[in-house]
Amino acid sequence: MENIKGRIRVTLANSLHNAALTLDFRLAEAEEFTKMLSKREVFDEIRKANPAIEKLRSLLDLEMA
């Protein structure tokens, strides 16, 4: 990982023209991962939290693609 870290740091430092750039990272624990939600899933979560969103969607006759 240190090899990859060094390569990433050099690439960023060159791209950003900043030789003083430092980079710290860590591996996430398995329980830290969360599922990325689709736009539809995000909308459904918002709608559950705030039913007025569904009413607005209906009044504006909007559809989720």
mmCIF file as Biopython writes it, N, C-alpha, C and O atoms, coordinates in Angstrom:
data_model
#
loop_
_atom_site.group_PDB
_atom_site.id
_atom_site.type_symbol
_atom_site.label_atom_id
_atom_site.label_alt_id
_atom_site.label_comp_id
_atom_site.label_asym_id
_atom_site.label_entity_id
_atom_site.label_seq_id
_atom_site.pdbx_PDB_ins_code
_atom_site.Cartn_x
_atom_site.Cartn_y
_atom_site.Cartn_z
_atom_site.occupancy
_atom_site.B_iso_or_equiv
_atom_site.auth_seq_id
_atom_site.auth_asym_id
_atom_site.pdbx_PDB_model_num
ATOM 1   N N  . MET A ? 1  ? 0.816   -1.194 0.000   1.0 0.0 1  A 1 
ATOM 2   C CA . MET A ? 1  ? 0.000   0.000  0.000   1.0 0.0 1  A 1 
ATOM 3   C C  . MET A ? 1  ? 0.862   1.260  0.000   1.0 0.0 1  A 1 
ATOM 4   O O  . MET A ? 1  ? 0.476   2.278  -0.576  1.0 0.0 1  A 1 
ATOM 5   N N  . GLU A ? 2  ? 1.996   1.197  0.627   1.0 0.0 2  A 1 
ATOM 6   C CA . GLU A ? 2  ? 2.866   2.376  0.656   1.0 0.0 2  A 1 
ATOM 7   C C  . GLU A ? 2  ? 3.325   2.739  -0.756  1.0 0.0 2  A 1 
ATOM 8   O O  . GLU A ? 2  ? 3.483   3.917  -1.076  1.0 0.0 2  A 1 
ATOM 9   N N  . ASN A ? 3  ? 3.539   1.719  -1.606  1.0 0.0 3  A 1 
ATOM 10  C CA . ASN A ? 3  ? 3.942   1.964  -2.986  1.0 0.0 3  A 1 
ATOM 11  C C  . ASN A ? 3  ? 2.842   2.720  -3.731  1.0 0.0 3  A 1 
ATOM 12  O O  . ASN A ? 3  ? 3.112   3.692  -4.436  1.0 0.0 3  A 1 
ATOM 13  N N  . ILE A ? 4  ? 1.614   2.268  -3.567  1.0 0.0 4  A 1 
ATOM 14  C CA . ILE A ? 4  ? 0.479   2.927  -4.216  1.0 0.0 4  A 1 
ATOM 15  C C  . ILE A ? 4  ? 0.312   4.335  -3.652  1.0 0.0 4  A 1 
ATOM 16  O O  . ILE A ? 4  ? 0.080   5.288  -4.397  1.0 0.0 4  A 1 
ATOM 17  N N  . LYS A ? 5  ? 0.430   4.458  -2.338  1.0 0.0 5  A 1 
ATOM 18  C CA . LYS A ? 5  ? 0.305   5.766  -1.690  1.0 0.0 5  A 1 
ATOM 19  C C  . LYS A ? 5  ? 1.329   6.742  -2.265  1.0 0.0 5  A 1 
ATOM 20  O O  . LYS A ? 5  ? 1.001   7.895  -2.547  1.0 0.0 5  A 1 
ATOM 21  N N  . GLY A ? 6  ? 2.555   6.286  -2.437  1.0 0.0 6  A 1 
ATOM 22  C CA . GLY A ? 6  ? 3.606   7.136  -2.992  1.0 0.0 6  A 1 
ATOM 23  C C  . GLY A ? 6  ? 3.304   7.564  -4.416  1.0 0.0 6  A 1 
ATOM 24  O O  . GLY A ? 6  ? 3.515   8.720  -4.783  1.0 0.0 6  A 1 
ATOM 25  N N  . ARG A ? 7  ? 2.812   6.633  -5.214  1.0 0.0 7  A 1 
ATOM 26  C CA . ARG A ? 7  ? 2.484   6.950  -6.606  1.0 0.0 7  A 1 
ATOM 27  C C  . ARG A ? 7  ? 1.324   7.943  -6.687  1.0 0.0 7  A 1 
ATOM 28  O O  . ARG A ? 7  ? 1.342   8.860  -7.508  1.0 0.0 7  A 1 
ATOM 29  N N  . ILE A ? 8  ? 0.326   7.756  -5.840  1.0 0.0 8  A 1 
ATOM 30  C CA . ILE A ? 8  ? -0.814  8.681  -5.827  1.0 0.0 8  A 1 
ATOM 31  C C  . ILE A ? 8  ? -0.353  10.066 -5.387  1.0 0.0 8  A 1 
ATOM 32  O O  . ILE A ? 8  ? -0.742  11.071 -5.982  1.0 0.0 8  A 1 
ATOM 33  N N  . ARG A ? 9  ? 0.483   10.122 -4.337  1.0 0.0 9  A 1 
ATOM 34  C CA . ARG A ? 9  ? 0.970   11.408 -3.844  1.0 0.0 9  A 1 
ATOM 35  C C  . ARG A ? 9  ? 1.770   12.136 -4.916  1.0 0.0 9  A 1 
ATOM 36  O O  . ARG A ? 9  ? 1.589   13.338 -5.110  1.0 0.0 9  A 1 
ATOM 37  N N  . VAL A ? 10 ? 2.648   11.429 -5.611  1.0 0.0 10 A 1 
ATOM 38  C CA . VAL A ? 10 ? 3.463   12.052 -6.658  1.0 0.0 10 A 1 
ATOM 39  C C  . VAL A ? 10 ? 2.576   12.568 -7.789  1.0 0.0 10 A 1 
ATOM 40  O O  . VAL A ? 10 ? 2.772   13.679 -8.281  1.0 0.0 10 A 1 
ATOM 41  N N  . THR A ? 11 ? 1.608   11.764 -8.196  1.0 0.0 11 A 1 
ATOM 42  C CA . THR A ? 11 ? 0.698   12.180 -9.270  1.0 0.0 11 A 1 
ATOM 43  C C  . THR A ? 11 ? -0.080  13.428 -8.872  1.0 0.0 11 A 1 
ATOM 44  O O  . THR A ? 11 ? -0.177  14.374 -9.655  1.0 0.0 11 A 1 
ATOM 45  N N  . LEU A ? 12 ? -0.635  13.438 -7.661  1.0 0.0 12 A 1 
ATOM 46  C CA . LEU A ? 12 ? -1.378  14.612 -7.191  1.0 0.0 12 A 1 
ATOM 47  C C  . LEU A ? 12 ? -0.469  15.833 -7.060  1.0 0.0 12 A 1 
ATOM 48  O O  . LEU A ? 12 ? -0.844  16.934 -7.462  1.0 0.0 12 A 1 
ATOM 49  N N  . ALA A ? 13 ? 0.707   15.640 -6.505  1.0 0.0 13 A 1 
ATOM 50  C CA . ALA A ? 13 ? 1.640   16.756 -6.327  1.0 0.0 13 A 1 
ATOM 51  C C  . ALA A ? 13 ? 2.005   17.362 -7.679  1.0 0.0 13 A 1 
ATOM 52  O O  . ALA A ? 13 ? 2.062   18.585 -7.814  1.0 0.0 13 A 1 
ATOM 53  N N  . ASN A ? 14 ? 2.251   16.521 -8.675  1.0 0.0 14 A 1 
ATOM 54  C CA . ASN A ? 14 ? 2.578   17.023 -10.015 1.0 0.0 14 A 1 
ATOM 55  C C  . ASN A ? 14 ? 1.381   17.726 -10.643 1.0 0.0 14 A 1 
ATOM 56  O O  . ASN A ? 14 ? 1.525   18.805 -11.218 1.0 0.0 14 A 1 
ATOM 57  N N  . SER A ? 15 ? 0.212   17.126 -10.539 1.0 0.0 15 A 1 
ATOM 58  C CA . SER A ? 15 ? -0.990  17.696 -11.156 1.0 0.0 15 A 1 
ATOM 59  C C  . SER A ? 15 ? -1.387  19.017 -10.511 1.0 0.0 15 A 1 
ATOM 60  O O  . SER A ? 15 ? -1.852  19.935 -11.188 1.0 0.0 15 A 1 
ATOM 61  N N  . LEU A ? 16 ? -1.200  19.106 -9.194  1.0 0.0 16 A 1 
ATOM 62  C CA . LEU A ? 16 ? -1.598  20.306 -8.460  1.0 0.0 16 A 1 
ATOM 63  C C  . LEU A ? 16 ? -0.462  21.316 -8.307  1.0 0.0 16 A 1 
ATOM 64  O O  . LEU A ? 16 ? -0.654  22.395 -7.745  1.0 0.0 16 A 1 
ATOM 65  N N  . HIS A ? 17 ? 0.716   20.962 -8.809  1.0 0.0 17 A 1 
ATOM 66  C CA . HIS A ? 17 ? 1.900   21.823 -8.691  1.0 0.0 17 A 1 
ATOM 67  C C  . HIS A ? 17 ? 2.138   22.191 -7.229  1.0 0.0 17 A 1 
ATOM 68  O O  . HIS A ? 17 ? 2.326   23.359 -6.887  1.0 0.0 17 A 1 
ATOM 69  N N  . ASN A ? 18 ? 2.124   21.160 -6.371  1.0 0.0 18 A 1 
ATOM 70  C CA . ASN A ? 18 ? 2.285   21.370 -4.933  1.0 0.0 18 A 1 
ATOM 71  C C  . ASN A ? 18 ? 3.164   20.252 -4.377  1.0 0.0 18 A 1 
ATOM 72  O O  . ASN A ? 18 ? 2.667   19.185 -4.017  1.0 0.0 18 A 1 
ATOM 73  N N  . ALA A ? 19 ? 4.458   20.500 -4.310  1.0 0.0 19 A 1 
ATOM 74  C CA . ALA A ? 19 ? 5.396   19.488 -3.833  1.0 0.0 19 A 1 
ATOM 75  C C  . ALA A ? 19 ? 5.251   19.218 -2.340  1.0 0.0 19 A 1 
ATOM 76  O O  . ALA A ? 19 ? 5.726   18.190 -1.857  1.0 0.0 19 A 1 
ATOM 77  N N  . ALA A ? 20 ? 4.608   20.116 -1.599  1.0 0.0 20 A 1 
ATOM 78  C CA . ALA A ? 20 ? 4.448   19.958 -0.154  1.0 0.0 20 A 1 
ATOM 79  C C  . ALA A ? 20 ? 3.236   19.102 0.206   1.0 0.0 20 A 1 
ATOM 80  O O  . ALA A ? 20 ? 2.923   18.939 1.385   1.0 0.0 20 A 1 
ATOM 81  N N  . LEU A ? 21 ? 2.568   18.565 -0.779  1.0 0.0 21 A 1 
ATOM 82  C CA . LEU A ? 21 ? 1.367   17.769 -0.560  1.0 0.0 21 A 1 
ATOM 83  C C  . LEU A ? 21 ? 1.683   16.518 0.255   1.0 0.0 21 A 1 
ATOM 84  O O  . LEU A ? 21 ? 2.657   15.818 -0.021  1.0 0.0 21 A 1 
ATOM 85  N N  . THR A ? 22 ? 0.857   16.243 1.255   1.0 0.0 22 A 1 
ATOM 86  C CA . THR A ? 22 ? 0.976   14.996 2.009   1.0 0.0 22 A 1 
ATOM 87  C C  . THR A ? 22 ? -0.323  14.221 1.843   1.0 0.0 22 A 1 
ATOM 88  O O  . THR A ? 22 ? -1.370  14.797 1.547   1.0 0.0 22 A 1 
ATOM 89  N N  . LEU A ? 23 ? -0.244  12.925 2.036   1.0 0.0 23 A 1 
ATOM 90  C CA . LEU A ? 23 ? -1.401  12.072 1.815   1.0 0.0 23 A 1 
ATOM 91  C C  . LEU A ? 23 ? -1.464  11.028 2.914   1.0 0.0 23 A 1 
ATOM 92  O O  . LEU A ? 23 ? -0.502  10.296 3.145   1.0 0.0 23 A 1 
ATOM 93  N N  . ASP A ? 24 ? -2.594  10.965 3.586   1.0 0.0 24 A 1 
ATOM 94  C CA . ASP A ? 24 ? -2.836  9.949  4.601   1.0 0.0 24 A 1 
ATOM 95  C C  . ASP A ? 24 ? -4.116  9.217  4.242   1.0 0.0 24 A 1 
ATOM 96  O O  . ASP A ? 24 ? -5.101  9.841  3.846   1.0 0.0 24 A 1 
ATOM 97  N N  . PHE A ? 25 ? -4.109  7.913  4.377   1.0 0.0 25 A 1 
ATOM 98  C CA . PHE A ? 25 ? -5.324  7.148  4.152   1.0 0.0 25 A 1 
ATOM 99  C C  . PHE A ? 25 ? -5.299  5.898  5.001   1.0 0.0 25 A 1 
ATOM 100 O O  . PHE A ? 25 ? -4.259  5.507  5.532   1.0 0.0 25 A 1 
ATOM 101 N N  . ARG A ? 26 ? -6.470  5.272  5.121   1.0 0.0 26 A 1 
ATOM 102 C CA . ARG A ? 26 ? -6.589  4.034  5.871   1.0 0.0 26 A 1 
ATOM 103 C C  . ARG A ? 26 ? -7.612  3.155  5.178   1.0 0.0 26 A 1 
ATOM 104 O O  . ARG A ? 26 ? -8.448  3.645  4.419   1.0 0.0 26 A 1 
ATOM 105 N N  . LEU A ? 27 ? -7.546  1.885  5.433   1.0 0.0 27 A 1 
ATOM 106 C CA . LEU A ? 27 ? -8.541  0.963  4.903   1.0 0.0 27 A 1 
ATOM 107 C C  . LEU A ? 27 ? -9.770  0.996  5.793   1.0 0.0 27 A 1 
ATOM 108 O O  . LEU A ? 27 ? -9.660  0.953  7.019   1.0 0.0 27 A 1 
ATOM 109 N N  . ALA A ? 28 ? -10.925 1.070  5.183   1.0 0.0 28 A 1 
ATOM 110 C CA . ALA A ? 28 ? -12.175 1.089  5.944   1.0 0.0 28 A 1 
ATOM 111 C C  . ALA A ? 28 ? -12.496 -0.317 6.433   1.0 0.0 28 A 1 
ATOM 112 O O  . ALA A ? 28 ? -12.220 -1.307 5.755   1.0 0.0 28 A 1 
ATOM 113 N N  . GLU A ? 29 ? -13.074 -0.382 7.603   1.0 0.0 29 A 1 
ATOM 114 C CA . GLU A ? 29 ? -13.545 -1.654 8.133   1.0 0.0 29 A 1 
ATOM 115 C C  . GLU A ? 29 ? -14.783 -2.079 7.355   1.0 0.0 29 A 1 
ATOM 116 O O  . GLU A ? 29 ? -15.487 -1.238 6.795   1.0 0.0 29 A 1 
ATOM 117 N N  . ALA A ? 30 ? -15.048 -3.369 7.318   1.0 0.0 30 A 1 
ATOM 118 C CA . ALA A ? 30 ? -16.178 -3.893 6.549   1.0 0.0 30 A 1 
ATOM 119 C C  . ALA A ? 30 ? -17.500 -3.270 6.975   1.0 0.0 30 A 1 
ATOM 120 O O  . ALA A ? 30 ? -18.366 -3.025 6.135   1.0 0.0 30 A 1 
ATOM 121 N N  . GLU A ? 31 ? -17.667 -3.012 8.263   1.0 0.0 31 A 1 
ATOM 122 C CA . GLU A ? 31 ? -18.939 -2.456 8.737   1.0 0.0 31 A 1 
ATOM 123 C C  . GLU A ? 31 ? -19.094 -0.971 8.396   1.0 0.0 31 A 1 
ATOM 124 O O  . GLU A ? 31 ? -20.170 -0.408 8.596   1.0 0.0 31 A 1 
ATOM 125 N N  . GLU A ? 32 ? -18.045 -0.332 7.887   1.0 0.0 32 A 1 
ATOM 126 C CA . GLU A ? 32 ? -18.118 1.079  7.523   1.0 0.0 32 A 1 
ATOM 127 C C  . GLU A ? 32 ? -18.696 1.291  6.125   1.0 0.0 32 A 1 
ATOM 128 O O  . GLU A ? 32 ? -19.090 2.404  5.777   1.0 0.0 32 A 1 
ATOM 129 N N  . PHE A ? 33 ? -18.747 0.239  5.335   1.0 0.0 33 A 1 
ATOM 130 C CA . PHE A ? 33 ? -19.246 0.357  3.972   1.0 0.0 33 A 1 
ATOM 131 C C  . PHE A ? 33 ? -20.751 0.540  3.969   1.0 0.0 33 A 1 
ATOM 132 O O  . PHE A ? 33 ? -21.468 -0.123 4.718   1.0 0.0 33 A 1 
ATOM 133 N N  . THR A ? 34 ? -21.222 1.435  3.130   1.0 0.0 34 A 1 
ATOM 134 C CA . THR A ? 34 ? -22.660 1.625  2.957   1.0 0.0 34 A 1 
ATOM 135 C C  . THR A ? 34 ? -22.995 1.488  1.480   1.0 0.0 34 A 1 
ATOM 136 O O  . THR A ? 34 ? -22.188 1.825  0.614   1.0 0.0 34 A 1 
ATOM 137 N N  . LYS A ? 35 ? -24.163 1.003  1.211   1.0 0.0 35 A 1 
ATOM 138 C CA . LYS A ? 35 ? -24.599 0.808  -0.161  1.0 0.0 35 A 1 
ATOM 139 C C  . LYS A ? 35 ? -24.871 2.164  -0.808  1.0 0.0 35 A 1 
ATOM 140 O O  . LYS A ? 35 ? -25.484 3.039  -0.197  1.0 0.0 35 A 1 
ATOM 141 N N  . MET A ? 36 ? -24.417 2.329  -2.038  1.0 0.0 36 A 1 
ATOM 142 C CA . MET A ? 36 ? -24.723 3.533  -2.797  1.0 0.0 36 A 1 
ATOM 143 C C  . MET A ? 36 ? -26.146 3.404  -3.316  1.0 0.0 36 A 1 
ATOM 144 O O  . MET A ? 36 ? -26.495 2.408  -3.949  1.0 0.0 36 A 1 
ATOM 145 N N  . LEU A ? 37 ? -26.961 4.404  -3.050  1.0 0.0 37 A 1 
ATOM 146 C CA . LEU A ? 37 ? -28.354 4.365  -3.461  1.0 0.0 37 A 1 
ATOM 147 C C  . LEU A ? 37 ? -28.521 4.943  -4.860  1.0 0.0 37 A 1 
ATOM 148 O O  . LEU A ? 37 ? -27.840 5.895  -5.242  1.0 0.0 37 A 1 
ATOM 149 N N  . SER A ? 38 ? -29.448 4.345  -5.620  1.0 0.0 38 A 1 
ATOM 150 C CA . SER A ? 38 ? -29.792 4.894  -6.926  1.0 0.0 38 A 1 
ATOM 151 C C  . SER A ? 38 ? -30.638 6.147  -6.711  1.0 0.0 38 A 1 
ATOM 152 O O  . SER A ? 38 ? -31.084 6.420  -5.596  1.0 0.0 38 A 1 
ATOM 153 N N  . LYS A ? 39 ? -30.854 6.896  -7.770  1.0 0.0 39 A 1 
ATOM 154 C CA . LYS A ? 39 ? -31.679 8.101  -7.652  1.0 0.0 39 A 1 
ATOM 155 C C  . LYS A ? 39 ? -33.087 7.736  -7.202  1.0 0.0 39 A 1 
ATOM 156 O O  . LYS A ? 39 ? -33.701 8.468  -6.426  1.0 0.0 39 A 1 
ATOM 157 N N  . ARG A ? 40 ? -33.592 6.625  -7.676  1.0 0.0 40 A 1 
ATOM 158 C CA . ARG A ? 40 ? -34.926 6.171  -7.291  1.0 0.0 40 A 1 
ATOM 159 C C  . ARG A ? 40 ? -34.960 5.842  -5.801  1.0 0.0 40 A 1 
ATOM 160 O O  . ARG A ? 40 ? -35.910 6.205  -5.107  1.0 0.0 40 A 1 
ATOM 161 N N  . GLU A ? 41 ? -33.929 5.156  -5.306  1.0 0.0 41 A 1 
ATOM 162 C CA . GLU A ? 41 ? -33.867 4.801  -3.891  1.0 0.0 41 A 1 
ATOM 163 C C  . GLU A ? 41 ? -33.741 6.044  -3.009  1.0 0.0 41 A 1 
ATOM 164 O O  . GLU A ? 41 ? -34.334 6.109  -1.933  1.0 0.0 41 A 1 
ATOM 165 N N  . VAL A ? 42 ? -32.974 7.020  -3.465  1.0 0.0 42 A 1 
ATOM 166 C CA . VAL A ? 42 ? -32.839 8.276  -2.719  1.0 0.0 42 A 1 
ATOM 167 C C  . VAL A ? 42 ? -34.194 8.973  -2.642  1.0 0.0 42 A 1 
ATOM 168 O O  . VAL A ? 42 ? -34.598 9.447  -1.580  1.0 0.0 42 A 1 
ATOM 169 N N  . PHE A ? 43 ? -34.891 9.030  -3.775  1.0 0.0 43 A 1 
ATOM 170 C CA . PHE A ? 43 ? -36.214 9.655  -3.791  1.0 0.0 43 A 1 
ATOM 171 C C  . PHE A ? 43 ? -37.166 8.932  -2.851  1.0 0.0 43 A 1 
ATOM 172 O O  . PHE A ? 43 ? -37.913 9.572  -2.111  1.0 0.0 43 A 1 
ATOM 173 N N  . ASP A ? 44 ? -37.146 7.598  -2.873  1.0 0.0 44 A 1 
ATOM 174 C CA . ASP A ? 44 ? -38.024 6.825  -1.994  1.0 0.0 44 A 1 
ATOM 175 C C  . ASP A ? 44 ? -37.734 7.113  -0.521  1.0 0.0 44 A 1 
ATOM 176 O O  . ASP A ? 44 ? -38.661 7.212  0.283   1.0 0.0 44 A 1 
ATOM 177 N N  . GLU A ? 45 ? -36.461 7.247  -0.164  1.0 0.0 45 A 1 
ATOM 178 C CA . GLU A ? 45 ? -36.088 7.574  1.215   1.0 0.0 45 A 1 
ATOM 179 C C  . GLU A ? 45 ? -36.598 8.965  1.604   1.0 0.0 45 A 1 
ATOM 180 O O  . GLU A ? 45 ? -37.119 9.157  2.702   1.0 0.0 45 A 1 
ATOM 181 N N  . ILE A ? 46 ? -36.443 9.926  0.699   1.0 0.0 46 A 1 
ATOM 182 C CA . ILE A ? 46 ? -36.922 11.284 0.968   1.0 0.0 46 A 1 
ATOM 183 C C  . ILE A ? 46 ? -38.440 11.281 1.110   1.0 0.0 46 A 1 
ATOM 184 O O  . ILE A ? 46 ? -38.997 11.945 1.984   1.0 0.0 46 A 1 
ATOM 185 N N  . ARG A ? 47 ? -39.093 10.527 0.240   1.0 0.0 47 A 1 
ATOM 186 C CA . ARG A ? 47 ? -40.556 10.463 0.269   1.0 0.0 47 A 1 
ATOM 187 C C  . ARG A ? 47 ? -41.053 9.851  1.575   1.0 0.0 47 A 1 
ATOM 188 O O  . ARG A ? 47 ? -42.066 10.289 2.120   1.0 0.0 47 A 1 
ATOM 189 N N  . LYS A ? 48 ? -40.346 8.842  2.077   1.0 0.0 48 A 1 
ATOM 190 C CA . LYS A ? 48 ? -40.729 8.232  3.357   1.0 0.0 48 A 1 
ATOM 191 C C  . LYS A ? 48 ? -40.589 9.241  4.498   1.0 0.0 48 A 1 
ATOM 192 O O  . LYS A ? 48 ? -41.425 9.288  5.400   1.0 0.0 48 A 1 
ATOM 193 N N  . ALA A ? 49 ? -39.532 10.042 4.449   1.0 0.0 49 A 1 
ATOM 194 C CA . ALA A ? 49 ? -39.281 11.017 5.506   1.0 0.0 49 A 1 
ATOM 195 C C  . ALA A ? 49 ? -40.226 12.216 5.420   1.0 0.0 49 A 1 
ATOM 196 O O  . ALA A ? 49 ? -40.540 12.846 6.431   1.0 0.0 49 A 1 
ATOM 197 N N  . ASN A ? 50 ? -40.676 12.522 4.201   1.0 0.0 50 A 1 
ATOM 198 C CA . ASN A ? 50 ? -41.514 13.701 4.008   1.0 0.0 50 A 1 
ATOM 199 C C  . ASN A ? 50 ? -42.584 13.405 2.952   1.0 0.0 50 A 1 
ATOM 200 O O  . ASN A ? 50 ? -42.328 13.575 1.760   1.0 0.0 50 A 1 
ATOM 201 N N  . PRO A ? 51 ? -43.768 12.968 3.366   1.0 0.0 51 A 1 
ATOM 202 C CA . PRO A ? 51 ? -44.831 12.609 2.421   1.0 0.0 51 A 1 
ATOM 203 C C  . PRO A ? 51 ? -45.261 13.764 1.505   1.0 0.0 51 A 1 
ATOM 204 O O  . PRO A ? 51 ? -45.850 13.518 0.453   1.0 0.0 51 A 1 
ATOM 205 N N  . ALA A ? 52 ? -44.983 14.995 1.877   1.0 0.0 52 A 1 
ATOM 206 C CA . ALA A ? 52 ? -45.342 16.135 1.026   1.0 0.0 52 A 1 
ATOM 207 C C  . ALA A ? 52 ? -44.595 16.086 -0.303  1.0 0.0 52 A 1 
ATOM 208 O O  . ALA A ? 52 ? -45.072 16.628 -1.300  1.0 0.0 52 A 1 
ATOM 209 N N  . ILE A ? 53 ? -43.444 15.449 -0.326  1.0 0.0 53 A 1 
ATOM 210 C CA . ILE A ? 53 ? -42.677 15.306 -1.566  1.0 0.0 53 A 1 
ATOM 211 C C  . ILE A ? 53 ? -43.482 14.512 -2.588  1.0 0.0 53 A 1 
ATOM 212 O O  . ILE A ? 53 ? -43.521 14.870 -3.765  1.0 0.0 53 A 1 
ATOM 213 N N  . GLU A ? 54 ? -44.119 13.443 -2.146  1.0 0.0 54 A 1 
ATOM 214 C CA . GLU A ? 54 ? -44.950 12.639 -3.051  1.0 0.0 54 A 1 
ATOM 215 C C  . GLU A ? 54 ? -46.127 13.458 -3.558  1.0 0.0 54 A 1 
ATOM 216 O O  . GLU A ? 54 ? -46.494 13.353 -4.728  1.0 0.0 54 A 1 
ATOM 217 N N  . LYS A ? 55 ? -46.716 14.265 -2.702  1.0 0.0 55 A 1 
ATOM 218 C CA . LYS A ? 55 ? -47.834 15.117 -3.118  1.0 0.0 55 A 1 
ATOM 219 C C  . LYS A ? 55 ? -47.365 16.115 -4.177  1.0 0.0 55 A 1 
ATOM 220 O O  . LYS A ? 55 ? -48.053 16.340 -5.172  1.0 0.0 55 A 1 
ATOM 221 N N  . LEU A ? 56 ? -46.201 16.709 -3.960  1.0 0.0 56 A 1 
ATOM 222 C CA . LEU A ? 56 ? -45.639 17.646 -4.930  1.0 0.0 56 A 1 
ATOM 223 C C  . LEU A ? 56 ? -45.361 16.950 -6.255  1.0 0.0 56 A 1 
ATOM 224 O O  . LEU A ? 56 ? -45.674 17.488 -7.317  1.0 0.0 56 A 1 
ATOM 225 N N  . ARG A ? 57 ? -44.776 15.756 -6.199  1.0 0.0 57 A 1 
ATOM 226 C CA . ARG A ? 57 ? -44.499 14.994 -7.418  1.0 0.0 57 A 1 
ATOM 227 C C  . ARG A ? 57 ? -45.785 14.731 -8.184  1.0 0.0 57 A 1 
ATOM 228 O O  . ARG A ? 57 ? -45.827 14.846 -9.409  1.0 0.0 57 A 1 
ATOM 229 N N  . SER A ? 58 ? -46.832 14.376 -7.452  1.0 0.0 58 A 1 
ATOM 230 C CA . SER A ? 58 ? -48.120 14.085 -8.066  1.0 0.0 58 A 1 
ATOM 231 C C  . SER A ? 58 ? -48.750 15.345 -8.669  1.0 0.0 58 A 1 
ATOM 232 O O  . SER A ? 58 ? -49.259 15.311 -9.789  1.0 0.0 58 A 1 
ATOM 233 N N  . LEU A ? 59 ? -48.717 16.451 -7.930  1.0 0.0 59 A 1 
ATOM 234 C CA . LEU A ? 59 ? -49.292 17.701 -8.427  1.0 0.0 59 A 1 
ATOM 235 C C  . LEU A ? 59 ? -48.594 18.203 -9.689  1.0 0.0 59 A 1 
ATOM 236 O O  . LEU A ? 59 ? -49.233 18.758 -10.583 1.0 0.0 59 A 1 
ATOM 237 N N  . LEU A ? 60 ? -47.288 18.005 -9.753  1.0 0.0 60 A 1 
ATOM 238 C CA . LEU A ? 60 ? -46.522 18.445 -10.921 1.0 0.0 60 A 1 
ATOM 239 C C  . LEU A ? 60 ? -46.510 17.403 -12.033 1.0 0.0 60 A 1 
ATOM 240 O O  . LEU A ? 60 ? -45.938 17.626 -13.100 1.0 0.0 60 A 1 
ATOM 241 N N  . ASP A ? 61 ? -47.147 16.259 -11.773 1.0 0.0 61 A 1 
ATOM 242 C CA . ASP A ? 61 ? -47.223 15.161 -12.741 1.0 0.0 61 A 1 
ATOM 243 C C  . ASP A ? 61 ? -45.828 14.733 -13.217 1.0 0.0 61 A 1 
ATOM 244 O O  . ASP A ? 61 ? -45.585 14.570 -14.412 1.0 0.0 61 A 1 
ATOM 245 N N  . LEU A ? 62 ? -44.922 14.557 -12.252 1.0 0.0 62 A 1 
ATOM 246 C CA . LEU A ? 62 ? -43.552 14.150 -12.557 1.0 0.0 62 A 1 
ATOM 247 C C  . LEU A ? 62 ? -43.421 12.638 -12.476 1.0 0.0 62 A 1 
ATOM 248 O O  . LEU A ? 62 ? -44.133 11.983 -11.716 1.0 0.0 62 A 1 
ATOM 249 N N  . GLU A ? 63 ? -42.505 12.091 -13.264 1.0 0.0 63 A 1 
ATOM 250 C CA . GLU A ? 63 ? -42.225 10.660 -13.242 1.0 0.0 63 A 1 
ATOM 251 C C  . GLU A ? 63 ? -40.737 10.452 -13.026 1.0 0.0 63 A 1 
ATOM 252 O O  . GLU A ? 63 ? -39.911 11.243 -13.480 1.0 0.0 63 A 1 
ATOM 253 N N  . MET A ? 64 ? -40.412 9.381  -12.332 1.0 0.0 64 A 1 
ATOM 254 C CA . MET A ? 64 ? -39.006 9.006  -12.173 1.0 0.0 64 A 1 
ATOM 255 C C  . MET A ? 64 ? -38.600 8.195  -13.391 1.0 0.0 64 A 1 
ATOM 256 O O  . MET A ? 64 ? -39.263 7.218  -13.737 1.0 0.0 64 A 1 
ATOM 257 N N  . ALA A ? 65 ? -37.528 8.589  -14.034 1.0 0.0 65 A 1 
ATOM 258 C CA . ALA A ? 65 ? -37.065 7.876  -15.234 1.0 0.0 65 A 1 
ATOM 259 C C  . ALA A ? 65 ? -36.334 6.617  -14.871 1.0 0.0 65 A 1 
ATOM 260 O O  . ALA A ? 65 ? -35.875 5.893  -15.755 1.0 0.0 65 A 1 
#
